[in-house]
Amino acid sequence: MLKNIKSRGESKKFSVNFPKSLLDEIDVICNANYIARTAWILQASKEKLERDRYEKMKKLQENMGH
C-alpha cells in the first residue's frame, strides 16, 4: 500500500485535466488500497522523479566509464 505524503513545506495548487480512462484506472487502484487519489498521484510523481534521477545518474556513470 502507498504511504500518505504530507508536505511540511510550501505547496502550490494547480489544475490538471486527465483522460477519463486514466482517472478510472487510478480510482480503481485507490479504492482497492483505501488511498486518496491526490496521495496516489503525489506518490506516483515522486516515484517517477526518483526513477528519472536514477536513470540519468546511471547514464552519466556509463558515459564516464564506471
Secondary structure, DSSP 8 states (H G I E B T S, - for coil): --------S----------HHHHHHHHHHHHHHT--HHHHHHHHHHHHHHHHHHHHHHHHHHHTT-
